[in-house]
Amino acid sequence: MTAAGQAATQATDSNTSTAADVVTAIGPTGMLLLLLMAAFALYVVSLSLHPNAKCGRCKGAGRHHGGIFSYAQRPCNSCKGRGIQPRLGRKLFFKQQ
């Protein structure tokens, strides 16, 4: 076998690493960092798909009922009567226009 053939064989042998080899190479701290980055990426995708959440004060109704006169209604002050509010991550990571 020639030197070029031996080098090619060694290159293909070094590229066949298993998942256990990768986990061992990056260690537990690297694995935790990798999992945190994946979770953050999924959260950002979730924010882009579902940017709004139900209002917590009016529970998504957009209005409050009166305490004494239960038939009386007024728009929710928190969500301005919409029933939804932007999620916290949307306020932090995406600029509002």
MMTF fields as JSON, N, C-alpha, C and O atoms, coordinates in Angstrom:
{
  "mmtfVersion": "1.0.0",
  "mmtfProducer": "UNKNOWN",
  "numBonds": 387,
  "numAtoms": 388,
  "numGroups": 97,
  "numChains": 1,
  "numModels": 1,
  "chainsPerModel": [1],
  "groupsPerChain": [97],
  "chainIdList": ["A"],
  "bondAtomList": [4, 2, 8, 6, 12, 10, 16, 14, 20, 18, 24, 22, 28, 26, 32, 30, 36, 34, 40, 38, 44, 42, 48, 46, 52, 50, 56, 54, 60, 58, 64, 62, 68, 66, 72, 70, 76, 74, 80, 78, 84, 82, 88, 86, 92, 90, 96, 94, 100, 98, 104, 102, 108, 106, 112, 110, 116, 114, 120, 118, 124, 122, 128, 126, 132, 130, 136, 134, 140, 138, 144, 142, 148, 146, 152, 150, 156, 154, 160, 158, 164, 162, 168, 166, 172, 170, 176, 174, 180, 178, 184, 182, 188, 186, 192, 190, 196, 194, 200, 198, 204, 202, 208, 206, 212, 210, 216, 214, 220, 218, 224, 222, 228, 226, 232, 230, 236, 234, 240, 238, 244, 242, 248, 246, 252, 250, 256, 254, 260, 258, 264, 262, 268, 266, 272, 270, 276, 274, 280, 278, 284, 282, 288, 286, 292, 290, 296, 294, 300, 298, 304, 302, 308, 306, 312, 310, 316, 314, 320, 318, 324, 322, 328, 326, 332, 330, 336, 334, 340, 338, 344, 342, 348, 346, 352, 350, 356, 354, 360, 358, 364, 362, 368, 366, 372, 370, 376, 374, 380, 378, 384, 382],
  "bondOrderList": [1, 1, 1, 1, 1, 1, 1, 1, 1, 1, 1, 1, 1, 1, 1, 1, 1, 1, 1, 1, 1, 1, 1, 1, 1, 1, 1, 1, 1, 1, 1, 1, 1, 1, 1, 1, 1, 1, 1, 1, 1, 1, 1, 1, 1, 1, 1, 1, 1, 1, 1, 1, 1, 1, 1, 1, 1, 1, 1, 1, 1, 1, 1, 1, 1, 1, 1, 1, 1, 1, 1, 1, 1, 1, 1, 1, 1, 1, 1, 1, 1, 1, 1, 1, 1, 1, 1, 1, 1, 1, 1, 1, 1, 1, 1, 1],
  "groupList": [{"groupName": "MET", "atomNameList": ["N", "CA", "C", "O"], "elementList": ["N", "C", "C", "O"], "formalChargeList": [0, 0, 0, 0], "bondAtomList": [1, 0, 2, 1, 3, 2], "bondOrderList": [1, 1, 2], "singleLetterCode": "M", "chemCompType": "L-PEPTIDE LINKING"}, {"groupName": "THR", "atomNameList": ["N", "CA", "C", "O"], "elementList": ["N", "C", "C", "O"], "formalChargeList": [0, 0, 0, 0], "bondAtomList": [1, 0, 2, 1, 3, 2], "bondOrderList": [1, 1, 2], "singleLetterCode": "T", "chemCompType": "L-PEPTIDE LINKING"}, {"groupName": "ALA", "atomNameList": ["N", "CA", "C", "O"], "elementList": ["N", "C", "C", "O"], "formalChargeList": [0, 0, 0, 0], "bondAtomList": [1, 0, 2, 1, 3, 2], "bondOrderList": [1, 1, 2], "singleLetterCode": "A", "chemCompType": "L-PEPTIDE LINKING"}, {"groupName": "GLY", "atomNameList": ["N", "CA", "C", "O"], "elementList": ["N", "C", "C", "O"], "formalChargeList": [0, 0, 0, 0], "bondAtomList": [1, 0, 2, 1, 3, 2], "bondOrderList": [1, 1, 2], "singleLetterCode": "G", "chemCompType": "PEPTIDE LINKING"}, {"groupName": "GLN", "atomNameList": ["N", "CA", "C", "O"], "elementList": ["N", "C", "C", "O"], "formalChargeList": [0, 0, 0, 0], "bondAtomList": [1, 0, 2, 1, 3, 2], "bondOrderList": [1, 1, 2], "singleLetterCode": "Q", "chemCompType": "L-PEPTIDE LINKING"}, {"groupName": "ASP", "atomNameList": ["N", "CA", "C", "O"], "elementList": ["N", "C", "C", "O"], "formalChargeList": [0, 0, 0, 0], "bondAtomList": [1, 0, 2, 1, 3, 2], "bondOrderList": [1, 1, 2], "singleLetterCode": "D", "chemCompType": "L-PEPTIDE LINKING"}, {"groupName": "SER", "atomNameList": ["N", "CA", "C", "O"], "elementList": ["N", "C", "C", "O"], "formalChargeList": [0, 0, 0, 0], "bondAtomList": [1, 0, 2, 1, 3, 2], "bondOrderList": [1, 1, 2], "singleLetterCode": "S", "chemCompType": "L-PEPTIDE LINKING"}, {"groupName": "ASN", "atomNameList": ["N", "CA", "C", "O"], "elementList": ["N", "C", "C", "O"], "formalChargeList": [0, 0, 0, 0], "bondAtomList": [1, 0, 2, 1, 3, 2], "bondOrderList": [1, 1, 2], "singleLetterCode": "N", "chemCompType": "L-PEPTIDE LINKING"}, {"groupName": "VAL", "atomNameList": ["N", "CA", "C", "O"], "elementList": ["N", "C", "C", "O"], "formalChargeList": [0, 0, 0, 0], "bondAtomList": [1, 0, 2, 1, 3, 2], "bondOrderList": [1, 1, 2], "singleLetterCode": "V", "chemCompType": "L-PEPTIDE LINKING"}, {"groupName": "ILE", "atomNameList": ["N", "CA", "C", "O"], "elementList": ["N", "C", "C", "O"], "formalChargeList": [0, 0, 0, 0], "bondAtomList": [1, 0, 2, 1, 3, 2], "bondOrderList": [1, 1, 2], "singleLetterCode": "I", "chemCompType": "L-PEPTIDE LINKING"}, {"groupName": "PRO", "atomNameList": ["N", "CA", "C", "O"], "elementList": ["N", "C", "C", "O"], "formalChargeList": [0, 0, 0, 0], "bondAtomList": [1, 0, 2, 1, 3, 2], "bondOrderList": [1, 1, 2], "singleLetterCode": "P", "chemCompType": "L-PEPTIDE LINKING"}, {"groupName": "LEU", "atomNameList": ["N", "CA", "C", "O"], "elementList": ["N", "C", "C", "O"], "formalChargeList": [0, 0, 0, 0], "bondAtomList": [1, 0, 2, 1, 3, 2], "bondOrderList": [1, 1, 2], "singleLetterCode": "L", "chemCompType": "L-PEPTIDE LINKING"}, {"groupName": "PHE", "atomNameList": ["N", "CA", "C", "O"], "elementList": ["N", "C", "C", "O"], "formalChargeList": [0, 0, 0, 0], "bondAtomList": [1, 0, 2, 1, 3, 2], "bondOrderList": [1, 1, 2], "singleLetterCode": "F", "chemCompType": "L-PEPTIDE LINKING"}, {"groupName": "TYR", "atomNameList": ["N", "CA", "C", "O"], "elementList": ["N", "C", "C", "O"], "formalChargeList": [0, 0, 0, 0], "bondAtomList": [1, 0, 2, 1, 3, 2], "bondOrderList": [1, 1, 2], "singleLetterCode": "Y", "chemCompType": "L-PEPTIDE LINKING"}, {"groupName": "HIS", "atomNameList": ["N", "CA", "C", "O"], "elementList": ["N", "C", "C", "O"], "formalChargeList": [0, 0, 0, 0], "bondAtomList": [1, 0, 2, 1, 3, 2], "bondOrderList": [1, 1, 2], "singleLetterCode": "H", "chemCompType": "L-PEPTIDE LINKING"}, {"groupName": "LYS", "atomNameList": ["N", "CA", "C", "O"], "elementList": ["N", "C", "C", "O"], "formalChargeList": [0, 0, 0, 0], "bondAtomList": [1, 0, 2, 1, 3, 2], "bondOrderList": [1, 1, 2], "singleLetterCode": "K", "chemCompType": "L-PEPTIDE LINKING"}, {"groupName": "CYS", "atomNameList": ["N", "CA", "C", "O"], "elementList": ["N", "C", "C", "O"], "formalChargeList": [0, 0, 0, 0], "bondAtomList": [1, 0, 2, 1, 3, 2], "bondOrderList": [1, 1, 2], "singleLetterCode": "C", "chemCompType": "L-PEPTIDE LINKING"}, {"groupName": "ARG", "atomNameList": ["N", "CA", "C", "O"], "elementList": ["N", "C", "C", "O"], "formalChargeList": [0, 0, 0, 0], "bondAtomList": [1, 0, 2, 1, 3, 2], "bondOrderList": [1, 1, 2], "singleLetterCode": "R", "chemCompType": "L-PEPTIDE LINKING"}],
  "groupTypeList": [0, 1, 2, 2, 3, 4, 2, 2, 1, 4, 2, 1, 5, 6, 7, 1, 6, 1, 2, 2, 5, 8, 8, 1, 2, 9, 3, 10, 1, 3, 0, 11, 11, 11, 11, 11, 0, 2, 2, 12, 2, 11, 13, 8, 8, 6, 11, 6, 11, 14, 10, 7, 2, 15, 16, 3, 17, 16, 15, 3, 2, 3, 17, 14, 14, 3, 3, 9, 12, 6, 13, 2, 4, 17, 10, 16, 7, 6, 16, 15, 3, 17, 3, 9, 4, 10, 17, 11, 3, 17, 15, 11, 12, 12, 15, 4, 4],
  "groupIdList": [1, 2, 3, 4, 5, 6, 7, 8, 9, 10, 11, 12, 13, 14, 15, 16, 17, 18, 19, 20, 21, 22, 23, 24, 25, 26, 27, 28, 29, 30, 31, 32, 33, 34, 35, 36, 37, 38, 39, 40, 41, 42, 43, 44, 45, 46, 47, 48, 49, 50, 51, 52, 53, 54, 55, 56, 57, 58, 59, 60, 61, 62, 63, 64, 65, 66, 67, 68, 69, 70, 71, 72, 73, 74, 75, 76, 77, 78, 79, 80, 81, 82, 83, 84, 85, 86, 87, 88, 89, 90, 91, 92, 93, 94, 95, 96, 97],
  "secStructList": [7, 7, 2, 2, 2, 2, 2, 2, 2, 2, 2, 2, 2, 2, 6, 7, 7, 7, 2, 2, 2, 2, 2, 2, 2, 2, 2, 2, 2, 2, 2, 2, 2, 2, 2, 2, 2, 2, 2, 2, 2, 2, 2, 2, 2, 2, 2, 2, 2, 7, 7, 3, 3, 3, 7, 6, 6, 6, 6, 6, 1, 1, 3, 3, 3, 7, 1, 1, 1, 6, 6, 7, 3, 3, 3, 7, 6, 6, 6, 6, 6, 1, 1, 3, 3, 3, 7, 2, 2, 2, 2, 2, 2, 1, 7, 7, 7],
  "xCoordList": [0.853, 0.0, 0.898, 1.93, 0.491, 1.286, 0.998, 0.087, 1.771, 1.602, 0.274, -0.374, -0.135, -1.412, -2.576, -3.564, -2.461, -3.517, -3.616, -4.716, -2.457, -2.473, -3.08, -3.827, -2.773, -3.318, -4.837, -5.564, -5.308, -6.752, -7.448, -8.544, -6.814, -7.399, -7.465, -8.464, -6.413, -6.41, -7.456, -8.073, -7.656, -8.638, -10.05, -10.871, -10.341, -11.684, -11.878, -12.99, -10.816, -10.925, -11.165, -11.902, -10.559, -10.713, -12.077, -12.515, -12.758, -14.066, -15.215, -16.355, -14.955, -16.023, -16.087, -15.705, -16.566, -16.712, -18.169, -19.076, -18.375, -19.731, -20.218, -19.458, -21.481, -22.048, -21.372, -21.184, -21.01, -20.332, -18.972, -18.551, -18.283, -16.993, -17.169, -16.356, -18.219, -18.471, -18.808, -18.312, -19.658, -20.03, -18.806, -18.647, -17.953, -16.73, -15.81, -15.155, -15.761, -14.866, -15.327, -14.492, -16.634, -17.078, -17.283, -17.293, -17.445, -17.566, -18.949, -19.797, -19.17, -20.499, -20.85, -22.012, -19.868, -20.135, -20.5, -21.422, -19.79, -20.099, -21.456, -22.184, -21.795, -23.097, -24.221, -25.245, -24.029, -25.027, -25.178, -26.294, -24.071, -24.103, -24.817, -25.586, -24.57, -25.225, -26.734, -27.512, -27.148, -28.575, -29.238, -30.369, -28.551, -29.098, -29.25, -30.235, -28.287, -28.379, -29.538, -30.242, -29.74, -30.86, -32.194, -33.132, -32.285, -33.523, -33.806, -34.956, -32.781, -32.959, -33.412, -34.277, -32.829, -33.229, -34.691, -35.422, -35.12, -36.522, -37.443, -38.543, -37.004, -37.805, -37.969, -39.055, -36.916, -36.992, -37.923, -38.687, -37.867, -38.789, -40.221, -41.131, -40.422, -41.748, -42.252, -43.438, -41.366, -41.754, -42.177, -43.111, -41.506, -41.875, -43.182, -43.922, -43.479, -44.729, -45.914, -47.014, -45.693, -46.755, -46.283, -45.864, -46.342, -45.775, -46.622, -46.113, -47.898, -48.782, -49.258, -49.328, -49.584, -50.135, -51.442, -51.702, -52.252, -53.521, -53.243, -52.329, -54.03, -53.876, -54.164, -55.155, -53.304, -53.469, -54.507, -55.096, -54.741, -55.699, -57.142, -57.975, -57.447, -58.836, -59.02, -60.119, -57.949, -57.966, -58.379, -59.021, -58.011, -58.253, -59.601, -59.887, -60.442, -61.773, -61.717, -62.564, -60.749, -60.637, -61.48, -61.487, -62.193, -63.051, -63.145, -62.905, -63.496, -63.732, -65.204, -65.843, -65.721, -67.104, -67.077, -66.121, -68.123, -68.211, -68.356, -68.887, -67.881, -67.97, -69.358, -69.855, -69.975, -71.321, -72.373, -73.275, -72.25, -73.181, -72.484, -71.723, -72.743, -71.998, -72.291, -71.529, -73.35, -73.648, -72.821, -72.695, -72.259, -71.455, -70.09, -69.498, -69.604, -68.319, -67.503, -68.036, -66.194, -65.279, -64.096, -63.792, -63.423, -62.247, -61.131, -60.99, -60.365, -59.227, -58.164, -57.825, -57.649, -56.612, -55.267, -54.457, -55.023, -53.726, -53.532, -52.491, -54.539, -54.411, -55.188, -55.24, -55.789, -56.576, -57.754, -58.129, -58.336, -59.507, -59.227, -60.166, -57.964, -57.617, -57.691, -58.021, -57.394, -57.398, -56.068, -55.897, -55.121, -53.794, -52.736, -52.972, -51.568, -50.414, -49.192, -49.145, -48.199, -46.965, -46.252, -46.238, -45.661, -44.92, -43.66, -43.174, -43.142, -41.979, -40.774, -40.081, -40.519, -39.39, -39.52, -38.519, -40.741, -40.952, -40.582, -40.015, -40.896, -40.541, -39.028, -38.482, -38.354, -36.914, -36.081, -35.116, -36.44, -35.577, -35.96, -35.117, -37.224, -37.672, -38.1, -38.781, -37.702, -38.051, -39.479, -39.901, -40.217, -41.579, -41.52, -40.666, -42.417, -42.424, -43.558, -43.72],
  "yCoordList": [-1.173, 0.0, 1.235, 1.271, 2.229, 3.441, 4.367, 4.121, 5.416, 6.382, 7.118, 7.411, 7.416, 8.107, 7.206, 7.679, 5.91, 4.967, 4.829, 4.741, 4.808, 4.725, 5.987, 5.9, 7.145, 8.398, 8.438, 8.91, 7.945, 7.924, 6.966, 7.254, 5.821, 4.856, 5.442, 5.265, 6.138, 6.758, 7.871, 8.052, 8.607, 9.687, 9.131, 9.7, 8.025, 7.448, 6.804, 6.813, 6.241, 5.655, 6.723, 6.482, 7.894, 8.943, 9.619, 10.232, 9.528, 10.157, 9.286, 9.749, 8.056, 7.168, 7.2, 6.236, 8.301, 8.41, 8.161, 8.507, 7.568, 7.282, 8.425, 9.333, 8.368, 9.401, 9.384, 10.433, 8.205, 8.109, 8.795, 9.407, 8.696, 9.371, 10.887, 11.598, 11.375, 12.815, 13.314, 14.358, 12.568, 12.958, 12.957, 13.851, 11.977, 11.919, 13.091, 13.641, 13.472, 14.549, 15.906, 16.716, 16.175, 17.493, 17.551, 18.641, 16.427, 16.398, 16.806, 17.212, 16.696, 17.01, 18.499, 18.847, 19.366, 20.802, 21.183, 21.968, 20.638, 20.894, 20.343, 20.959, 19.176, 18.582, 19.443, 19.645, 19.951, 20.829, 22.113, 22.586, 22.666, 23.873, 23.612, 24.452, 22.469, 22.099, 21.953, 22.401, 21.336, 21.184, 22.532, 22.759, 23.426, 24.758, 25.562, 26.28, 25.444, 26.147, 25.607, 26.376, 24.297, 23.703, 24.148, 24.445, 24.195, 24.635, 26.101, 26.468, 26.931, 28.345, 28.506, 29.329, 27.723, 27.794, 27.385, 28.004, 26.352, 25.936, 27.01, 27.214, 27.696, 28.768, 29.927, 30.498, 30.277, 31.366, 30.976, 31.811, 29.721, 29.258, 29.319, 29.717, 28.923, 28.989, 30.428, 30.679, 31.367, 32.782, 33.279, 34.073, 32.826, 33.289, 32.657, 33.274, 31.431, 30.781, 31.263, 31.43, 31.487, 31.903, 33.127, 32.989, 34.319, 35.499, 36.058, 36.817, 35.701, 36.267, 35.194, 34.012, 35.64, 34.759, 35.358, 36.548, 34.526, 34.986, 35.949, 35.733, 37.005, 37.995, 37.334, 36.617, 37.576, 36.97, 37.655, 37.02, 38.926, 39.658, 39.342, 39.122, 39.316, 39.053, 37.625, 37.248, 36.821, 35.422, 35.276, 34.295, 36.248, 36.189, 36.713, 36.714, 37.159, 37.651, 39.063, 39.426, 39.857, 41.23, 42.209, 43.401, 41.733, 42.624, 42.114, 40.94, 43.02, 42.704, 42.928, 43.821, 42.101, 42.281, 43.063, 42.978, 43.817, 44.626, 43.764, 42.655, 44.278, 43.548, 43.595, 42.587, 44.739, 44.89, 44.575, 43.768, 45.215, 44.966, 44.025, 44.471, 42.734, 41.746, 41.815, 41.259, 42.467, 42.608, 43.723, 43.776, 44.609, 45.714, 45.191, 44.334, 45.711, 45.287, 46.509, 47.574, 46.317, 47.353, 46.664, 45.52, 47.323, 46.714, 46.502, 47.269, 45.475, 45.18, 46.268, 46.639, 46.768, 47.804, 47.24, 47.955, 45.983, 45.39, 45.127, 45.461, 44.527, 44.165, 45.097, 44.868, 46.135, 47.121, 46.477, 46.925, 45.429, 44.783, 43.752, 43.206, 43.465, 42.498, 41.06, 40.162, 40.825, 39.47, 38.756, 37.667, 39.356, 38.758, 39.803, 41.006, 39.319, 40.175, 39.531, 38.308, 40.322, 39.728, 38.948, 39.364, 37.815, 37.012, 37.755, 38.634, 37.398, 38.083, 37.987, 38.982, 36.821, 36.653, 37.504, 37.968, 37.71, 38.568, 39.999, 40.702, 40.438, 41.801, 41.957, 43.022, 40.905, 40.99, 40.812, 41.547, 39.844, 39.47, 40.096, 40.209, 40.507, 41.081, 42.519, 42.82, 43.396, 44.81, 45.029, 44.487, 45.827, 46.198, 47.417, 48.287, 47.474, 48.609, 49.533, 50.544],
  "zCoordList": [0.0, 0.0, 0.0, 0.67, -0.752, -0.863, 0.312, 1.103, 0.413, 1.501, 1.367, 2.372, 0.146, -0.06, 0.346, 0.908, 0.062, 0.443, 1.948, 2.494, 2.637, 4.099, 4.712, 5.687, 4.161, 4.677, 4.484, 5.358, 3.348, 3.099, 4.058, 4.54, 4.337, 5.27, 6.674, 7.372, 7.094, 8.418, 8.511, 9.56, 7.438, 7.444, 7.585, 8.305, 6.904, 7.024, 8.383, 8.911, 8.968, 10.305, 11.366, 12.323, 11.218, 12.222, 12.127, 13.101, 10.995, 10.832, 11.321, 11.352, 11.698, 12.156, 13.676, 14.338, 14.223, 15.673, 16.03, 15.273, 17.171, 17.627, 18.508, 18.843, 18.874, 19.742, 21.108, 21.723, 21.579, 22.876, 22.83, 23.811, 21.689, 21.55, 21.58, 22.171, 20.95, 20.924, 22.323, 22.746, 23.051, 24.413, 25.313, 26.143, 25.161, 25.959, 25.622, 26.507, 24.353, 23.935, 24.464, 24.868, 24.471, 24.923, 26.425, 26.996, 27.075, 28.529, 29.012, 28.218, 30.312, 30.854, 30.762, 30.549, 30.919, 30.819, 29.391, 29.169, 28.443, 27.044, 26.651, 25.873, 27.196, 26.902, 27.474, 26.821, 28.695, 29.3, 28.487, 28.269, 28.046, 27.219, 25.899, 25.433, 25.301, 24.05, 24.244, 23.401, 25.339, 25.628, 25.899, 25.47, 26.604, 26.864, 25.576, 25.402, 24.682, 23.402, 22.57, 21.915, 22.592, 21.851, 22.447, 21.708, 23.782, 24.435, 24.108, 23.868, 24.096, 23.755, 22.306, 22.01, 21.412, 20.004, 19.839, 19.066, 20.555, 20.493, 21.062, 20.55, 22.113, 22.698, 21.72, 21.619, 21.006, 20.025, 18.877, 18.391, 18.442, 17.401, 17.917, 17.189, 19.176, 19.785, 19.849, 19.634, 20.141, 20.17, 18.797, 18.685, 17.764, 16.43, 15.963, 15.196, 16.413, 16.026, 16.855, 16.329, 18.142, 19.062, 19.85, 20.999, 19.255, 19.919, 21.057, 21.881, 21.119, 22.139, 23.104, 22.768, 24.319, 25.347, 25.844, 25.666, 26.462, 27.016, 28.164, 28.961, 28.241, 29.307, 30.648, 30.794, 31.619, 32.931, 33.798, 34.673, 33.572, 34.415, 34.04, 34.92, 32.744, 32.329, 31.833, 31.425, 31.866, 31.433, 29.964, 29.588, 29.149, 27.718, 27.273, 26.075, 28.196, 27.823, 27.25, 26.434, 27.656, 27.179, 27.963, 27.656, 28.97, 29.756, 31.191, 31.473, 32.076, 33.483, 33.785, 33.229, 34.672, 35.133, 36.433, 37.203, 36.667, 37.873, 39.117, 39.055, 40.249, 41.509, 42.116, 42.618, 42.075, 42.644, 41.581, 41.808, 40.429, 39.32, 38.34, 37.482, 38.467, 37.692, 36.197, 35.405, 35.793, 34.369, 33.733, 32.509, 34.545, 34.019, 33.57, 34.225, 32.46, 31.915, 31.535, 31.222, 31.574, 31.107, 30.453, 30.792, 29.533, 28.908, 29.934, 30.887, 29.725, 30.604, 30.424, 29.3, 31.539, 31.477, 31.044, 30.455, 31.326, 31.041, 29.545, 28.979, 28.914, 27.497, 26.58, 25.371, 27.129, 26.37, 25.635, 24.552, 26.22, 25.646, 24.576, 23.998, 24.291, 23.247, 23.743, 22.968, 25.008, 25.548, 25.429, 25.976, 24.719, 24.575, 24.88, 24.767, 25.269, 25.529, 24.906, 24.776, 24.516, 24.011, 25.108, 26.266, 24.736, 25.702, 26.131, 25.419, 27.293, 27.857, 26.923, 26.711, 26.369, 25.46, 24.215, 23.668, 23.767, 22.597, 22.922, 22.084, 24.129, 24.531, 24.677, 24.385, 25.124, 25.367, 24.101, 23.892, 23.251, 22.137, 20.803, 19.913, 20.648, 19.384, 19.621, 20.602, 18.729, 18.877, 18.408, 17.386, 19.165, 18.796, 17.887, 18.056, 16.94, 16.011, 16.299, 15.615]
}
